[in-house]
Amino acid sequence: MSVSQIQNQLKGALDNVEEFERRLLAVSPEERIRVLTADYGDHRWTVAHRVAGIGLVQVMRCITRNITVQELLDLLVTLDEDGNTPVHYAVRGGHTETLQCIIDSLPTEDLYRVFAFRNEEGNTPVHWATGFGHTATFSCIMKYVPAIKLAKLMGKQNANWITALHLAADYGYIQIVKCMVELLSAEEFCNLLTIQNKSGSTPLHFAARKGHGELAKLMVESSSTDMLSNVLTVQNKDGSTAVHVAIKNGHTDITKYLIESVPTNELTPLLVKQNDCGDTVLHMAVRNSHIDAANYILSSVKADDMPRLVSVENNQNSIPLHYAAINNQVETIKYVIKCVTGSYLFSILAKPDRHGHTIFQLAVKKGYVEIVRCILESLPTDELERILGKLDKNGNTAMHSAVMYNHIDVVACILETASMPDLLKLLSQQNREYNSSLHFAARDGYTETFKLIAKAMRPQDFTKLLRLRNNSRETVVYKASENGQETILEIILSYVPRSSLCDLLLIPDMFGYNAVHLLASNGYTAMLNTALSNLSPRENLKALAVRNSNGRTALDLAKISKQSEATSFLQNKQKEMEKVAIGMIMNNKNQIEST
């Protein structure tokens, strides 16, 4: 009979071990191994693959006792189409008795070779026992492989450089890891913990990512103390340590445990390690709002190391407190302020990110008044002035941002803190486009904010602010008039000395347009009436006579823009003021003649 015919007979007798053995012994010893190692079917299985794969322990015993040890070794390394041996099949199915039968039939010195054999993906039977979670099968392998080669076997890496310990850590198979711990020395186990896969991740990275807390704890406790630092400081290809990974995935319990396992003198170097984005573990904890983890990290370091920890900049030039400010993490910022003093504190609070925003400016921009107040109260007068005067990349101060986003509580907090001379200096600061903070309030109609600032200023200082001009030579009064902000104009008229009103209304932009021109051109008749009603007849005539760069008066502009109501109002106002002026002239003449 041919080999394939004999194979078919053997396959047909798999459920009857006596019949299987009778047919196997019918083949000569020389042909027997050829029949057993010859493949059949599309997957290049041998009879041994089939027997091992379905766990036919009695049939496997029949095979092992009827061939030589060398023939058995040859059979056990016969490969299917994916490079898997019969041992792979026995392990994948968790057929521990079948595996025990194989082990009992081989010399101890040959066991390493059988269990270290890698398939096309680089996986050994040990990988499969671990990956499929077959604890008993895994223990069986560990028990019989010579101790001298056990660590080497556990360190075998597949095509992705993954070890059995990586797989156990990934799936959370703690009993398998306990088995490794029991049979390996602390140094050997620690060496396994530092093996990195193709992504640079260690088994501890895997456990930290998946949140297997007890398993991570077991790994750390089972490491030799002098090598633990090496395990925890390993960085993957993203530059992340296991602590980074634990925090990123929100596993605060693992984060805390890993940190508390590190000796105090080695903790800060671990915590300031940066990943490829430049983030430390504190950056990640704060940015992802893992408050407990962030506070634990901060409370773990010595006070002397706090400035170093919180000053590390990532690739965005952001330190952890920038994210604390963005996420309104008041307690985190308060804790740092309590622990860091002197010039260190100011350098931290005034450190700009890539947009030029300090921690203070970010809190202001977001409207987080408690953080704003906390920072302002922590600084002496000279540093207070400096932080209020800090500019972002657009040249905006914190006050610009507070007004721009209409955070009235923040504006009030800053106004309460700054002294009167400093307040004028602060509010006089102009950004890159030469806009003051009042330009923004006037433009956008933030009436309560505008009024709050006006009330905080002396009238003469407030008038100085209203005279400031931006790049287009536009004043605050101009911006209010341009955008039809009637209430803003009323506030200006009520807080500015009457003697200064006419000049403010007539300050021209780069094209010669003043506030009266804009009100007329845009048809804001009610605002025109309000403005001109606060001027004397002579000032009215002056305002109506002023021409822009194209020689147009307010009345001309109202006509051109077809603002009929404004046109009629200005015509009547012109006539009215001319009559008043004539009356005043006649009155003066009569007074002169009577004398």
C-alpha positions as CSV (number, residue, x, y, z in Angstrom):
1,M,0.0,0.0,0.0
2,S,1.0,3.6,-0.6
3,V,1.8,6.0,2.2
4,S,-1.4,7.9,1.6
5,Q,-3.4,4.7,1.8
6,I,-1.8,3.8,5.1
7,Q,-2.5,7.3,6.4
8,N,-6.1,7.0,5.5
9,Q,-6.3,3.8,7.4
10,L,-4.7,5.4,10.5
11,K,-7.0,8.4,10.3
12,G,-10.0,6.0,10.1
13,A,-8.8,4.3,13.3
14,L,-8.2,7.3,15.5
15,D,-11.3,6.6,17.6
16,N,-10.1,3.0,18.2
17,V,-6.6,2.9,19.7
18,E,-6.2,-0.9,19.4
19,E,-7.1,-0.8,15.7
20,F,-4.8,2.2,15.2
21,E,-1.9,0.4,16.8
22,R,-2.6,-2.8,14.8
23,R,-2.5,-0.9,11.5
24,L,0.6,1.1,12.6
25,L,2.5,-2.1,13.5
26,A,1.6,-3.6,10.2
27,V,4.0,-1.1,8.7
28,S,7.7,-1.9,8.8
29,P,9.7,0.2,11.3
30,E,11.6,1.8,8.4
31,E,8.3,2.9,6.8
32,R,6.5,3.8,10.0
33,I,8.1,7.2,10.5
34,R,7.6,8.1,6.8
35,V,3.9,7.4,7.2
36,L,3.7,9.5,10.4
37,T,5.6,12.5,9.1
38,A,4.1,12.6,5.6
39,D,1.6,15.5,5.3
40,Y,-1.9,15.2,3.8
41,G,-4.7,17.6,3.0
42,D,-4.5,21.3,2.2
43,H,-2.9,22.3,5.5
44,R,0.0,19.8,5.3
45,W,-1.1,18.1,8.5
46,T,0.5,14.9,9.6
47,V,-1.3,12.2,11.6
48,A,0.6,13.5,14.7
49,H,-0.8,17.0,14.1
50,R,-4.3,15.6,14.1
51,V,-3.8,13.4,17.1
52,A,-2.2,16.3,19.1
53,G,-4.8,18.8,18.0
54,I,-7.8,16.9,19.3
55,G,-6.0,15.5,22.4
56,L,-6.0,11.8,21.7
57,V,-3.7,10.9,24.5
58,Q,-3.9,7.1,24.1
59,V,-3.2,7.3,20.4
60,M,-0.3,9.6,21.1
61,R,1.1,7.0,23.6
62,C,0.7,4.4,20.9
63,I,2.8,6.5,18.5
64,T,5.5,7.3,21.1
65,R,6.0,3.7,22.1
66,N,6.3,2.4,18.6
67,I,9.0,4.7,17.2
68,T,12.5,5.6,18.4
69,V,13.3,8.7,20.4
70,Q,15.1,10.2,17.4
71,E,12.1,9.4,15.2
72,L,9.8,11.0,17.8
73,L,11.9,14.1,17.8
74,D,11.8,14.3,14.0
75,L,8.0,13.8,14.1
76,L,7.5,16.6,16.8
77,V,9.3,19.2,14.6
78,T,7.4,18.3,11.4
79,L,5.6,21.5,10.2
80,D,2.2,22.2,8.8
81,E,1.7,25.0,6.2
82,D,2.0,27.7,8.9
83,G,5.1,26.2,10.5
84,N,3.3,24.7,13.4
85,T,4.5,21.5,15.0
86,P,2.3,18.8,16.6
87,V,3.4,20.3,20.0
88,H,1.9,23.6,18.9
89,Y,-1.4,21.8,18.3
90,A,-1.4,20.0,21.6
91,V,-0.7,23.3,23.4
92,R,-3.3,25.3,21.5
93,G,-6.0,22.9,22.5
94,G,-4.9,22.9,26.1
95,H,-4.4,19.1,25.9
96,T,-2.1,18.8,28.9
97,E,-2.3,15.0,29.2
98,T,-1.2,14.7,25.5
99,L,1.6,17.1,26.2
100,Q,2.6,15.1,29.3
101,C,2.7,12.0,27.2
102,I,5.1,13.7,24.8
103,I,7.3,15.0,27.6
104,D,7.5,11.5,29.2
105,S,8.7,10.1,26.0
106,L,11.6,12.5,25.5
107,P,15.0,12.9,27.2
108,T,15.0,16.0,29.4
109,E,17.8,17.6,27.4
110,D,15.6,17.6,24.2
111,L,12.6,19.3,25.8
112,Y,14.0,22.8,25.2
113,R,14.4,22.2,21.5
114,V,10.8,21.0,21.2
115,F,9.3,23.9,23.2
116,A,11.5,26.5,21.6
117,F,10.5,25.7,18.0
118,R,9.0,28.7,16.3
119,N,6.3,28.8,13.7
120,E,6.2,31.2,10.8
121,E,4.9,34.0,13.1
122,G,7.7,33.2,15.5
123,N,5.4,31.8,18.1
124,T,6.7,28.9,20.2
125,P,4.4,26.4,22.0
126,V,5.0,28.5,25.1
127,H,3.5,31.6,23.3
128,W,0.4,29.5,22.4
129,A,0.0,28.1,25.9
130,T,0.1,31.6,27.3
131,G,-1.9,33.3,24.6
132,F,-4.7,30.8,24.9
133,G,-4.6,31.0,28.7
134,H,-4.0,27.3,29.3
135,T,-2.4,27.6,32.7
136,A,-2.1,23.9,33.4
137,T,-0.4,23.3,30.0
138,F,1.9,26.2,30.6
139,S,2.8,24.9,34.1
140,C,3.5,21.5,32.6
141,I,6.1,23.0,30.2
142,M,7.7,25.1,32.9
143,K,7.9,22.1,35.3
144,Y,9.9,19.8,32.9
145,V,12.2,22.1,30.9
146,P,15.6,22.2,32.5
147,A,15.9,25.1,34.9
148,I,19.1,26.3,33.3
149,K,17.2,26.9,30.0
150,L,13.9,28.0,31.4
151,A,14.7,31.8,31.3
152,K,16.0,31.5,27.8
153,L,12.8,29.7,26.7
154,M,10.6,32.4,28.4
155,G,12.6,35.1,26.6
156,K,11.9,33.8,23.1
157,Q,10.3,36.5,21.0
158,N,8.0,36.0,18.0
159,A,8.0,38.0,14.8
160,N,6.7,41.1,16.7
161,W,9.3,40.5,19.4
162,I,6.6,39.5,21.9
163,T,7.4,37.0,24.7
164,A,5.1,34.8,26.6
165,L,5.2,37.3,29.4
166,H,3.9,40.0,27.1
167,L,0.9,37.8,26.2
168,A,0.2,37.0,29.8
169,A,0.4,40.6,30.7
170,D,-1.8,41.6,27.8
171,Y,-4.6,39.1,28.6
172,G,-4.2,39.4,32.4
173,Y,-3.3,35.7,33.0
174,I,-2.0,36.2,36.5
175,Q,-1.7,32.5,37.3
176,I,0.6,32.0,34.4
177,V,2.8,34.9,35.6
178,K,2.8,33.4,39.1
179,C,4.1,30.2,37.6
180,M,7.0,32.1,36.0
181,V,7.7,33.9,39.2
182,E,7.9,30.6,41.2
183,L,10.3,28.9,38.8
184,L,12.5,31.8,37.7
185,S,15.0,33.8,39.9
186,A,14.2,37.4,40.6
187,E,17.0,38.5,38.3
188,E,15.7,36.3,35.5
189,F,12.2,37.5,35.9
190,C,13.3,41.1,36.0
191,N,15.2,40.5,32.7
192,L,12.0,39.3,31.1
193,L,10.3,42.5,32.3
194,T,12.7,44.6,30.3
195,I,12.3,42.8,27.0
196,Q,10.7,45.1,24.5
197,N,8.5,44.2,21.5
198,K,8.7,45.9,18.1
199,S,6.8,48.9,19.5
200,G,9.3,49.1,22.4
201,S,6.8,48.0,25.0
202,T,7.6,45.7,27.9
203,P,5.2,43.3,29.6
204,L,4.7,46.0,32.2
205,H,3.6,48.4,29.5
206,F,1.0,45.8,28.4
207,A,-0.4,45.3,31.9
208,A,-0.5,49.1,32.5
209,R,-2.3,49.7,29.2
210,K,-5.0,47.0,29.9
211,G,-5.4,48.0,33.6
212,H,-4.4,44.6,35.1
213,G,-3.5,46.1,38.5
214,E,-2.9,42.9,40.4
215,L,-0.7,41.5,37.7
216,A,1.3,44.7,37.5
217,K,1.7,44.6,41.2
218,L,2.9,41.0,41.0
219,M,5.5,41.9,38.4
220,V,6.9,44.8,40.4
221,E,7.0,42.8,43.7
222,S,8.7,39.9,42.0
223,S,11.5,42.1,40.5
224,S,14.8,42.4,42.2
225,T,15.0,45.8,44.0
226,D,18.2,46.9,42.4
227,M,16.8,46.3,38.9
228,L,13.3,47.7,39.4
229,S,14.4,51.2,38.3
230,N,15.5,49.7,35.0
231,V,12.1,48.1,34.5
232,L,10.1,51.3,35.2
233,T,12.3,53.6,33.1
234,V,12.1,51.6,29.9
235,Q,10.5,53.7,27.2
236,N,8.7,52.4,24.2
237,K,9.0,53.8,20.7
238,D,6.6,56.6,21.7
239,G,8.9,57.4,24.5
240,S,6.4,56.3,27.1
241,T,7.2,54.5,30.3
242,A,4.7,52.1,31.9
243,V,3.6,55.0,34.1
244,H,2.8,57.1,31.0
245,V,0.8,54.2,29.7
246,A,-1.1,53.7,32.9
247,I,-2.0,57.4,33.1
248,K,-3.0,57.7,29.5
249,N,-5.5,54.9,29.9
250,G,-6.9,56.2,33.2
251,H,-5.6,53.4,35.4
252,T,-4.9,55.5,38.5
253,D,-4.5,52.5,40.8
254,I,-1.6,51.2,38.7
255,T,-0.1,54.7,38.4
256,K,-0.1,55.0,42.2
257,Y,1.4,51.6,42.8
258,L,4.2,52.0,40.3
259,I,5.1,55.4,41.8
260,E,5.1,54.2,45.4
261,S,7.3,51.2,44.5
262,V,10.1,53.6,43.5
263,P,12.7,54.7,46.0
264,T,12.4,58.4,46.8
265,N,15.8,59.3,45.4
266,E,14.9,57.6,42.0
267,L,11.4,59.0,41.7
268,T,11.9,62.4,40.2
269,P,14.1,61.1,37.4
270,L,11.3,58.7,36.5
271,L,8.6,61.3,36.7
272,V,10.4,63.9,34.5
273,K,11.0,61.4,31.7
274,Q,9.3,62.6,28.5
275,N,7.7,60.7,25.7
276,D,8.0,61.7,22.0
277,C,5.4,64.5,22.5
278,G,7.6,65.8,25.3
279,D,5.0,64.9,27.9
280,T,5.9,63.8,31.4
281,V,3.4,61.6,33.4
282,L,2.2,64.8,35.1
283,H,1.5,66.4,31.7
284,M,-0.7,63.4,30.8
285,A,-2.5,63.2,34.2
286,V,-3.4,66.9,34.2
287,R,-4.3,67.2,30.5
288,N,-6.5,64.1,30.7
289,S,-8.1,65.4,33.9
290,H,-7.0,62.4,35.9
291,I,-7.0,64.6,39.1
292,D,-6.3,61.8,41.6
293,A,-3.3,60.7,39.7
294,A,-2.0,64.2,39.2
295,N,-2.4,65.1,42.9
296,Y,-0.7,61.8,43.9
297,I,2.3,62.5,41.6
298,L,2.7,66.0,43.1
299,S,2.4,64.8,46.6
300,S,5.0,62.0,46.0
301,V,8.0,64.2,45.2
302,K,10.1,66.1,47.7
303,A,9.5,69.9,47.9
304,D,12.9,70.6,46.5
305,D,12.1,68.6,43.4
306,M,8.7,70.2,42.8
307,P,10.1,73.1,40.6
308,R,11.9,70.6,38.4
309,L,8.8,68.4,38.0
310,V,6.3,71.2,37.2
311,S,8.7,73.1,34.9
312,V,9.3,70.5,32.2
313,E,8.1,71.7,28.8
314,N,6.6,69.4,26.2
315,N,6.8,69.9,22.4
316,Q,4.1,72.5,22.6
317,N,6.2,74.5,25.1
318,S,3.5,73.7,27.7
319,I,4.2,72.7,31.3
320,P,1.7,70.6,33.2
321,L,0.2,73.7,34.8
322,H,-0.8,75.1,31.4
323,Y,-3.2,72.1,31.2
324,A,-4.3,72.6,34.8
325,A,-5.3,76.1,33.9
326,I,-7.1,75.0,30.7
327,N,-9.0,72.3,32.6
328,N,-9.8,74.5,35.7
329,Q,-7.9,72.3,38.1
330,V,-7.9,74.7,40.9
331,E,-6.6,72.4,43.6
332,T,-3.6,71.3,41.5
333,I,-2.5,74.9,40.9
334,K,-3.1,75.8,44.6
335,Y,-1.0,72.8,45.7
336,V,2.0,73.9,43.5
337,I,1.7,77.5,44.6
338,K,1.8,76.3,48.2
339,C,4.9,74.1,47.6
340,V,6.9,76.4,45.4
341,T,8.0,79.8,46.6
342,G,10.1,82.8,45.6
343,S,11.4,83.3,42.1
344,Y,10.7,79.7,41.2
345,L,7.0,80.3,41.5
346,F,7.0,83.4,39.3
347,S,9.0,81.6,36.6
348,I,6.5,78.8,36.6
349,L,3.4,81.0,36.5
350,A,4.9,83.3,33.8
351,K,6.2,80.5,31.5
352,P,4.7,80.9,28.1
353,D,3.4,78.1,25.9
354,R,4.0,78.1,22.1
355,H,1.2,80.7,21.7
356,G,2.8,82.9,24.3
357,H,0.1,82.2,26.9
358,T,1.1,81.9,30.5
359,I,-0.8,79.8,33.0
360,F,-2.4,83.1,34.3
361,Q,-3.4,84.1,30.7
362,L,-5.0,80.7,30.0
363,A,-7.1,80.9,33.2
364,V,-8.1,84.4,32.3
365,K,-9.0,83.4,28.7
366,K,-11.2,80.5,30.1
367,G,-12.8,82.8,32.7
368,Y,-11.7,80.7,35.7
369,V,-11.8,83.4,38.3
370,E,-10.8,81.2,41.2
371,I,-7.5,80.3,39.5
372,V,-7.0,84.0,38.5
373,R,-7.5,85.1,42.1
374,C,-5.3,82.4,43.5
375,I,-2.4,83.4,41.2
376,L,-2.8,87.1,41.8
377,E,-2.9,86.7,45.6
378,S,0.3,84.5,45.5
379,L,2.5,87.2,44.0
380,P,4.2,90.2,45.5
381,T,3.5,93.6,43.9
382,D,6.5,93.8,41.5
383,E,5.8,90.3,40.1
384,L,2.0,91.0,40.0
385,E,2.7,94.0,37.6
386,R,5.0,91.8,35.5
387,I,2.5,88.9,35.1
388,L,-0.3,91.3,34.3
389,G,1.9,92.9,31.6
390,K,2.9,89.7,30.0
391,L,2.0,89.5,26.3
392,D,1.0,86.5,24.2
393,K,2.1,86.2,20.6
394,N,-0.7,88.5,19.5
395,G,0.5,91.1,21.9
396,N,-2.5,90.6,24.2
397,T,-2.3,91.0,27.9
398,A,-4.4,89.0,30.3
399,M,-6.8,92.0,30.5
400,H,-7.1,92.0,26.7
401,S,-8.2,88.3,26.9
402,A,-10.6,88.9,29.9
403,V,-12.3,91.7,28.0
404,M,-12.2,90.0,24.6
405,Y,-14.1,87.0,26.1
406,N,-16.3,89.2,28.3
407,H,-15.3,87.5,31.5
408,I,-16.6,90.2,33.8
409,D,-15.7,88.4,37.0
410,V,-12.1,88.1,35.9
411,V,-12.0,91.7,34.8
412,A,-13.3,92.7,38.3
413,C,-10.7,90.5,40.0
414,I,-7.9,92.2,38.0
415,L,-9.3,95.7,38.7
416,E,-9.5,95.0,42.4
417,T,-5.9,93.8,42.5
418,A,-4.2,96.5,40.5
419,S,-3.5,99.9,42.0
420,M,-4.7,103.1,40.3
421,P,-1.4,104.0,38.6
422,D,-0.8,100.4,37.5
423,L,-4.4,100.2,36.3
424,L,-3.9,103.0,33.8
425,K,-0.6,101.4,32.6
426,L,-2.3,98.0,32.3
427,L,-5.3,99.3,30.4
428,S,-3.1,101.4,28.2
429,Q,-1.3,98.4,26.8
430,Q,-2.0,97.8,23.2
431,N,-1.6,94.5,21.3
432,R,0.1,93.8,18.0
433,E,-2.7,95.7,16.1
434,Y,-2.5,98.5,18.7
435,N,-6.0,97.6,20.2
436,S,-6.4,98.3,23.9
437,S,-8.8,96.1,25.9
438,L,-11.4,98.9,25.7
439,H,-11.3,98.7,21.9
440,F,-12.6,95.1,22.2
441,A,-15.3,96.0,24.7
442,A,-16.5,98.9,22.6
443,R,-16.4,96.9,19.3
444,D,-18.4,94.0,20.7
445,G,-20.8,95.9,23.0
446,Y,-19.7,94.4,26.3
447,T,-21.5,97.1,28.2
448,E,-21.2,95.8,31.7
449,T,-17.5,95.1,31.3
450,F,-17.0,98.5,29.8
451,K,-18.9,100.2,32.6
452,L,-16.9,98.3,35.2
453,I,-13.7,99.6,33.8
454,A,-15.0,103.1,33.4
455,K,-16.1,103.2,37.1
456,A,-12.7,102.0,38.2
457,M,-10.9,104.8,36.5
458,R,-10.4,108.5,37.3
459,P,-12.2,110.5,34.6
460,Q,-9.0,112.0,33.3
461,D,-7.4,108.6,33.1
462,F,-10.5,107.1,31.4
463,T,-10.3,109.9,28.8
464,K,-6.7,109.0,28.1
465,L,-7.7,105.4,27.4
466,L,-10.4,106.6,25.0
467,R,-7.8,108.6,23.0
468,L,-5.7,105.5,22.2
469,R,-5.6,104.6,18.6
470,N,-5.0,101.3,16.9
471,N,-3.1,100.5,13.7
472,S,-6.0,102.0,11.6
473,R,-6.0,105.1,13.8
474,E,-9.3,104.1,15.3
475,T,-10.2,105.1,18.9
476,V,-12.5,103.4,21.4
477,V,-15.2,106.0,20.6
478,Y,-14.7,105.3,16.9
479,K,-15.2,101.5,17.4
480,A,-18.4,102.0,19.4
481,S,-19.8,104.3,16.7
482,E,-18.7,102.0,13.9
483,N,-20.6,99.1,15.4
484,G,-23.7,101.0,16.6
485,Q,-23.0,100.3,20.3
486,E,-25.4,102.9,21.7
487,T,-25.1,101.9,25.4
488,I,-21.3,102.0,25.2
489,L,-21.5,105.6,23.8
490,E,-23.8,106.6,26.6
491,I,-21.4,105.2,29.1
492,I,-18.6,107.2,27.5
493,L,-20.7,110.4,27.5
494,S,-21.5,110.0,31.2
495,Y,-18.0,109.3,32.4
496,V,-15.9,111.7,30.3
497,P,-15.6,115.4,31.2
498,R,-17.9,117.5,28.9
499,S,-14.9,119.6,27.8
500,S,-13.2,116.5,26.3
501,L,-16.2,115.1,24.4
502,C,-16.0,117.1,21.2
503,D,-12.3,116.2,20.7
504,L,-13.0,112.5,21.3
505,L,-15.8,112.4,18.8
506,L,-13.7,114.1,16.1
507,I,-10.5,112.1,16.3
508,P,-10.0,110.8,12.7
509,D,-9.0,107.4,11.5
510,M,-6.4,107.0,8.7
511,F,-9.0,108.0,6.1
512,G,-10.2,111.0,8.0
513,Y,-13.4,109.5,9.3
514,N,-14.4,110.3,12.8
515,A,-17.2,109.0,15.1
516,V,-19.7,111.5,13.8
517,H,-19.0,110.5,10.2
518,L,-19.5,106.8,11.0
519,L,-22.8,107.4,12.9
520,A,-24.1,109.4,9.9
521,S,-22.9,107.0,7.3
522,N,-24.4,104.0,9.0
523,G,-27.6,105.7,9.8
524,Y,-27.4,105.5,13.6
525,T,-29.7,108.5,14.1
526,A,-30.4,107.9,17.8
527,M,-26.7,107.8,18.6
528,L,-26.1,110.9,16.5
529,N,-28.7,112.7,18.5
530,T,-27.1,111.4,21.8
531,A,-23.6,112.5,20.8
532,L,-24.5,115.9,19.4
533,S,-26.9,116.7,22.3
534,N,-23.9,116.6,24.6
535,L,-22.0,119.3,22.6
536,S,-22.3,123.0,22.6
537,P,-23.8,124.8,19.5
538,R,-20.3,125.8,18.5
539,E,-19.0,122.3,18.9
540,N,-22.0,121.0,16.9
541,L,-21.2,123.3,14.0
542,K,-17.6,122.2,14.2
543,A,-18.6,118.5,14.2
544,L,-20.9,119.0,11.2
545,A,-18.3,120.9,9.3
546,V,-15.4,118.4,9.6
547,R,-14.6,116.7,6.4
548,N,-12.9,113.3,5.8
549,S,-10.0,112.7,3.4
550,N,-12.4,112.8,0.5
551,G,-13.8,116.1,1.6
552,R,-17.1,114.7,2.8
553,T,-19.0,116.0,5.9
554,A,-21.3,113.9,8.1
555,L,-24.3,115.1,6.1
556,D,-22.6,114.3,2.8
557,L,-21.9,110.7,4.0
558,A,-25.5,110.3,5.2
559,K,-26.8,111.4,1.8
560,I,-24.3,109.1,-0.1
561,S,-25.4,106.1,2.0
562,K,-29.0,107.0,1.5
563,Q,-29.7,107.2,5.2
564,S,-32.8,109.4,4.9
565,E,-33.5,109.6,8.6
566,A,-29.9,110.6,9.5
567,T,-29.9,113.0,6.5
568,S,-33.0,114.7,7.7
569,F,-31.8,114.8,11.3
570,L,-28.4,116.4,10.3
571,Q,-30.1,119.0,8.0
572,N,-32.4,120.0,10.8
573,K,-29.5,120.0,13.3
574,Q,-27.5,122.2,11.0
575,K,-30.3,124.7,10.6
576,E,-31.0,124.6,14.4
577,M,-27.3,125.2,15.3
578,E,-26.9,128.0,12.7
579,K,-30.0,129.8,14.2
580,V,-28.6,129.4,17.7
581,A,-25.2,130.7,16.5
582,I,-26.8,133.7,14.8
583,G,-28.8,134.3,17.9
584,M,-25.7,134.2,20.0
585,I,-23.9,136.6,17.7
586,M,-26.9,139.1,17.8
587,N,-27.0,138.8,21.5
588,N,-23.3,139.5,21.8
589,K,-23.7,142.5,19.4
590,N,-26.6,143.9,21.5
591,Q,-24.6,143.5,24.7
592,I,-21.6,145.4,23.1
593,E,-23.9,148.3,21.8
594,S,-25.6,148.6,25.2
595,T,-22.2,149.2,26.9
